[in-house]
Amino acid sequence: MAELEFVFWYWWVLALILLVIELLAPGFFFLWMAVSGFITGCMVLLIPATSMNIQVLVFSVLSVAAIIAWKFYDKKPHRIRSPLVE
């Protein structure tokens, strides 16, 4: 049975799809997954012999780390200011 092989641009297409989803559902969640997909694609471009397991592991770890880092960074409460209320 043939092994599934991802080339670098597959990850870039996934990143683009995740960016489109982010535009439709804002909240910065899919943005960080898109960044992780782009970084994984760059890694596969530089190291094409990377196995599929390592690629998925790198994407997963980068996604989780980026989302957790964003949650820690974005702890401040959001207030919507109205121009009518000063």
VMD Tcl script that builds the backbone (N, CA, C; Angstrom):
set m [mol new atoms 258]
animate dup $m
set s [atomselect $m all]
$s set {name element resname resid chain x y z} {
  {N N MET 1 A 0.836 -1.173 0.000}
  {CA C MET 1 A 0.000 0.000 0.000}
  {C C MET 1 A 0.889 1.247 0.000}
  {N N ALA 2 A 0.564 2.188 -0.839}
  {CA C ALA 2 A 1.374 3.396 -0.975}
  {C C ALA 2 A 1.143 4.331 0.212}
  {N N GLU 3 A 2.217 4.955 0.636}
  {CA C GLU 3 A 2.132 5.904 1.751}
  {C C GLU 3 A 1.695 7.263 1.219}
  {N N LEU 4 A 0.822 7.922 1.973}
  {CA C LEU 4 A 0.368 9.263 1.617}
  {C C LEU 4 A 1.531 10.232 1.759}
  {N N GLU 5 A 1.777 11.016 0.730}
  {CA C GLU 5 A 2.907 11.941 0.762}
  {C C GLU 5 A 2.411 13.368 0.560}
  {N N PHE 6 A 2.705 14.232 1.525}
  {CA C PHE 6 A 2.339 15.640 1.446}
  {C C PHE 6 A 3.538 16.410 0.917}
  {N N VAL 7 A 3.329 17.220 -0.082}
  {CA C VAL 7 A 4.368 18.144 -0.527}
  {C C VAL 7 A 4.081 19.496 0.109}
  {N N PHE 8 A 5.047 20.390 0.032}
  {CA C PHE 8 A 4.949 21.642 0.785}
  {C C PHE 8 A 3.716 22.462 0.431}
  {N N TRP 9 A 3.329 22.488 -0.821}
  {CA C TRP 9 A 2.222 23.366 -1.180}
  {C C TRP 9 A 0.887 22.851 -0.680}
  {N N TYR 10 A 0.788 21.565 -0.328}
  {CA C TYR 10 A -0.441 21.069 0.313}
  {C C TYR 10 A -0.668 21.798 1.641}
  {N N TRP 11 A 0.421 22.001 2.380}
  {CA C TRP 11 A 0.311 22.699 3.658}
  {C C TRP 11 A -0.058 24.167 3.440}
  {N N TRP 12 A 0.469 24.764 2.365}
  {CA C TRP 12 A 0.139 26.157 2.072}
  {C C TRP 12 A -1.314 26.312 1.651}
  {N N VAL 13 A -1.829 25.328 0.918}
  {CA C VAL 13 A -3.248 25.363 0.555}
  {C C VAL 13 A -4.104 25.212 1.811}
  {N N LEU 14 A -3.715 24.321 2.705}
  {CA C LEU 14 A -4.429 24.177 3.974}
  {C C LEU 14 A -4.394 25.490 4.758}
  {N N ALA 15 A -3.244 26.160 4.774}
  {CA C ALA 15 A -3.129 27.447 5.463}
  {C C ALA 15 A -4.063 28.478 4.836}
  {N N LEU 16 A -4.151 28.493 3.523}
  {CA C LEU 16 A -5.046 29.430 2.843}
  {C C LEU 16 A -6.511 29.138 3.172}
  {N N ILE 17 A -6.878 27.865 3.199}
  {CA C ILE 17 A -8.246 27.479 3.562}
  {C C ILE 17 A -8.556 27.907 4.995}
  {N N LEU 18 A -7.607 27.710 5.902}
  {CA C LEU 18 A -7.806 28.123 7.286}
  {C C LEU 18 A -7.920 29.639 7.413}
  {N N LEU 19 A -7.196 30.381 6.578}
  {CA C LEU 19 A -7.333 31.835 6.591}
  {C C LEU 19 A -8.717 32.272 6.116}
  {N N VAL 20 A -9.246 31.591 5.112}
  {CA C VAL 20 A -10.598 31.904 4.634}
  {C C VAL 20 A -11.615 31.600 5.731}
  {N N ILE 21 A -11.441 30.494 6.426}
  {CA C ILE 21 A -12.335 30.167 7.540}
  {C C ILE 21 A -12.234 31.240 8.625}
  {N N GLU 22 A -11.028 31.733 8.870}
  {CA C GLU 22 A -10.841 32.794 9.865}
  {C C GLU 22 A -11.591 34.064 9.470}
  {N N LEU 23 A -11.615 34.364 8.196}
  {CA C LEU 23 A -12.360 35.532 7.731}
  {C C LEU 23 A -13.858 35.363 7.956}
  {N N LEU 24 A -14.345 34.135 7.838}
  {CA C LEU 24 A -15.767 33.867 8.021}
  {C C LEU 24 A -16.148 33.744 9.489}
  {N N ALA 25 A -15.230 33.292 10.316}
  {CA C ALA 25 A -15.498 33.102 11.747}
  {C C ALA 25 A -14.366 33.734 12.546}
  {N N PRO 26 A -14.389 35.053 12.723}
  {CA C PRO 26 A -13.271 35.716 13.392}
  {C C PRO 26 A -13.126 35.287 14.851}
  {N N GLY 27 A -11.924 35.377 15.327}
  {CA C GLY 27 A -11.636 35.017 16.707}
  {C C GLY 27 A -10.187 34.627 16.888}
  {N N PHE 28 A -9.409 34.664 15.836}
  {CA C PHE 28 A -7.969 34.379 15.821}
  {C C PHE 28 A -7.627 32.912 16.068}
  {N N PHE 29 A -8.614 32.029 16.149}
  {CA C PHE 29 A -8.322 30.619 16.376}
  {C C PHE 29 A -7.726 29.988 15.117}
  {N N PHE 30 A -8.386 30.170 13.988}
  {CA C PHE 30 A -7.926 29.560 12.739}
  {C C PHE 30 A -6.710 30.280 12.169}
  {N N LEU 31 A -6.500 31.533 12.562}
  {CA C LEU 31 A -5.326 32.270 12.100}
  {C C LEU 31 A -4.050 31.560 12.533}
  {N N TRP 32 A -4.000 31.148 13.787}
  {CA C TRP 32 A -2.785 30.511 14.308}
  {C C TRP 32 A -2.595 29.121 13.715}
  {N N MET 33 A -3.686 28.456 13.397}
  {CA C MET 33 A -3.562 27.168 12.706}
  {C C MET 33 A -3.046 27.389 11.285}
  {N N ALA 34 A -3.476 28.478 10.633}
  {CA C ALA 34 A -2.989 28.804 9.289}
  {C C ALA 34 A -1.494 29.115 9.317}
  {N N VAL 35 A -1.067 29.863 10.323}
  {CA C VAL 35 A 0.367 30.171 10.466}
  {C C VAL 35 A 1.159 28.879 10.669}
  {N N SER 36 A 0.619 27.975 11.459}
  {CA C SER 36 A 1.284 26.687 11.689}
  {C C SER 36 A 1.368 25.877 10.401}
  {N N GLY 37 A 0.315 25.910 9.603}
  {CA C GLY 37 A 0.334 25.215 8.314}
  {C C GLY 37 A 1.365 25.801 7.369}
  {N N PHE 38 A 1.469 27.133 7.359}
  {CA C PHE 38 A 2.468 27.777 6.507}
  {C C PHE 38 A 3.887 27.414 6.956}
  {N N ILE 39 A 4.132 27.440 8.261}
  {CA C ILE 39 A 5.465 27.090 8.784}
  {C C ILE 39 A 5.783 25.627 8.475}
  {N N THR 40 A 4.807 24.749 8.622}
  {CA C THR 40 A 5.025 23.333 8.303}
  {C C THR 40 A 5.343 23.167 6.819}
  {N N GLY 41 A 4.637 23.913 5.966}
  {CA C GLY 41 A 4.929 23.873 4.533}
  {C C GLY 41 A 6.339 24.339 4.228}
  {N N CYS 42 A 6.788 25.386 4.903}
  {CA C CYS 42 A 8.165 25.869 4.721}
  {C C CYS 42 A 9.174 24.819 5.165}
  {N N MET 43 A 8.868 24.131 6.270}
  {CA C MET 43 A 9.758 23.083 6.747}
  {C C MET 43 A 9.860 21.950 5.716}
  {N N VAL 44 A 8.713 21.565 5.133}
  {CA C VAL 44 A 8.712 20.487 4.140}
  {C C VAL 44 A 9.421 20.933 2.863}
  {N N LEU 45 A 9.323 22.222 2.526}
  {CA C LEU 45 A 10.046 22.741 1.361}
  {C C LEU 45 A 11.554 22.635 1.573}
  {N N LEU 46 A 12.007 22.951 2.803}
  {CA C LEU 46 A 13.439 22.905 3.100}
  {C C LEU 46 A 13.944 21.483 3.338}
  {N N ILE 47 A 13.080 20.628 3.910}
  {CA C ILE 47 A 13.461 19.244 4.219}
  {C C ILE 47 A 12.403 18.326 3.598}
  {N N PRO 48 A 12.494 18.047 2.292}
  {CA C PRO 48 A 11.436 17.289 1.616}
  {C C PRO 48 A 11.319 15.828 2.058}
  {N N ALA 49 A 12.322 15.294 2.714}
  {CA C ALA 49 A 12.270 13.898 3.129}
  {C C ALA 49 A 11.553 13.706 4.465}
  {N N THR 50 A 10.920 14.746 4.984}
  {CA C THR 50 A 10.220 14.657 6.262}
  {C C THR 50 A 9.022 13.728 6.129}
  {N N SER 51 A 8.909 12.797 7.065}
  {CA C SER 51 A 7.801 11.833 6.994}
  {C C SER 51 A 6.472 12.509 7.331}
  {N N MET 52 A 5.404 11.869 6.906}
  {CA C MET 52 A 4.065 12.405 7.140}
  {C C MET 52 A 3.773 12.516 8.637}
  {N N ASN 53 A 4.227 11.545 9.418}
  {CA C ASN 53 A 4.010 11.579 10.865}
  {C C ASN 53 A 4.661 12.806 11.495}
  {N N ILE 54 A 5.873 13.121 11.085}
  {CA C ILE 54 A 6.583 14.283 11.616}
  {C C ILE 54 A 5.886 15.565 11.177}
  {N N GLN 55 A 5.424 15.618 9.944}
  {CA C GLN 55 A 4.723 16.807 9.457}
  {C C GLN 55 A 3.470 17.082 10.282}
  {N N VAL 56 A 2.676 16.063 10.512}
  {CA C VAL 56 A 1.444 16.232 11.298}
  {C C VAL 56 A 1.783 16.590 12.739}
  {N N LEU 57 A 2.831 15.981 13.280}
  {CA C LEU 57 A 3.253 16.306 14.644}
  {C C LEU 57 A 3.679 17.775 14.747}
  {N N VAL 58 A 4.482 18.243 13.803}
  {CA C VAL 58 A 4.939 19.643 13.820}
  {C C VAL 58 A 3.742 20.580 13.698}
  {N N PHE 59 A 2.823 20.289 12.779}
  {CA C PHE 59 A 1.636 21.126 12.616}
  {C C PHE 59 A 0.808 21.153 13.899}
  {N N SER 60 A 0.614 20.015 14.512}
  {CA C SER 60 A -0.194 19.940 15.728}
  {C C SER 60 A 0.452 20.694 16.882}
  {N N VAL 61 A 1.730 20.473 17.094}
  {CA C VAL 61 A 2.434 21.138 18.200}
  {C C VAL 61 A 2.465 22.649 17.989}
  {N N LEU 62 A 2.753 23.084 16.766}
  {CA C LEU 62 A 2.768 24.527 16.488}
  {C C LEU 62 A 1.386 25.141 16.669}
  {N N SER 63 A 0.352 24.446 16.231}
  {CA C SER 63 A -1.016 24.966 16.370}
  {C C SER 63 A -1.397 25.128 17.827}
  {N N VAL 64 A -1.181 24.091 18.610}
  {CA C VAL 64 A -1.544 24.142 20.029}
  {C C VAL 64 A -0.720 25.201 20.753}
  {N N ALA 65 A 0.578 25.246 20.487}
  {CA C ALA 65 A 1.439 26.224 21.149}
  {C C ALA 65 A 1.042 27.657 20.781}
  {N N ALA 66 A 0.740 27.891 19.517}
  {CA C ALA 66 A 0.371 29.245 19.087}
  {C C ALA 66 A -0.967 29.671 19.684}
  {N N ILE 67 A -1.922 28.759 19.736}
  {CA C ILE 67 A -3.234 29.097 20.299}
  {C C ILE 67 A -3.123 29.355 21.799}
  {N N ILE 68 A -2.355 28.541 22.509}
  {CA C ILE 68 A -2.171 28.746 23.951}
  {C C ILE 68 A -1.438 30.064 24.198}
  {N N ALA 69 A -0.402 30.343 23.400}
  {CA C ALA 69 A 0.320 31.608 23.559}
  {C C ALA 69 A -0.606 32.790 23.307}
  {N N TRP 70 A -1.475 32.701 22.318}
  {CA C TRP 70 A -2.423 33.784 22.054}
  {C C TRP 70 A -3.401 33.956 23.210}
  {N N LYS 71 A -3.865 32.848 23.782}
  {CA C LYS 71 A -4.806 32.949 24.906}
  {C C LYS 71 A -4.149 33.632 26.108}
  {N N PHE 72 A -2.876 33.350 26.364}
  {CA C PHE 72 A -2.176 34.020 27.463}
  {C C PHE 72 A -1.949 35.500 27.153}
  {N N TYR 73 A -1.649 35.805 25.914}
  {CA C TYR 73 A -1.402 37.186 25.520}
  {C C TYR 73 A -2.689 38.014 25.553}
  {N N ASP 74 A -3.795 37.409 25.186}
  {CA C ASP 74 A -5.064 38.119 25.034}
  {C C ASP 74 A -5.947 37.972 26.270}
  {N N LYS 75 A -5.370 38.075 27.459}
  {CA C LYS 75 A -6.151 37.922 28.691}
  {C C LYS 75 A -6.922 39.166 29.082}
  {N N LYS 76 A -6.560 40.306 28.546}
  {CA C LYS 76 A -7.240 41.542 28.946}
  {C C LYS 76 A -8.709 41.505 28.517}
  {N N PRO 77 A -9.586 42.067 29.326}
  {CA C PRO 77 A -11.006 42.070 28.956}
  {C C PRO 77 A -11.249 43.028 27.798}
  {N N HIS 78 A -12.133 42.611 26.922}
  {CA C HIS 78 A -12.465 43.437 25.765}
  {C C HIS 78 A -13.646 44.335 26.086}
  {N N ARG 79 A -13.486 45.608 25.812}
  {CA C ARG 79 A -14.590 46.550 25.973}
  {C C ARG 79 A -14.851 47.201 24.630}
  {N N ILE 80 A -16.083 47.225 24.259}
  {CA C ILE 80 A -16.452 47.890 23.011}
  {C C ILE 80 A -16.828 49.309 23.354}
  {N N ARG 81 A -16.129 50.245 22.798}
  {CA C ARG 81 A -16.400 51.658 23.069}
  {C C ARG 81 A -17.362 52.204 22.040}
  {N N SER 82 A -18.339 52.856 22.522}
  {CA C SER 82 A -19.307 53.507 21.660}
  {C C SER 82 A -18.910 54.969 21.504}
  {N N PRO 83 A -18.981 55.503 20.295}
  {CA C PRO 83 A -18.642 56.922 20.135}
  {C C PRO 83 A -19.660 57.834 20.807}
  {N N LEU 84 A -20.821 57.295 21.139}
  {CA C LEU 84 A -21.862 58.109 21.781}
  {C C LEU 84 A -21.654 58.211 23.288}
  {N N VAL 85 A -20.964 57.224 23.864}
  {CA C VAL 85 A -20.749 57.211 25.316}
  {C C VAL 85 A -19.282 57.506 25.567}
  {N N GLU 86 A -19.006 58.576 26.243}
  {CA C GLU 86 A -17.616 58.952 26.532}
  {C C GLU 86 A -17.327 58.834 27.995}
}
mol reanalyze $m
mol bondsrecalc $m
mol representation Tube
mol addrep $m
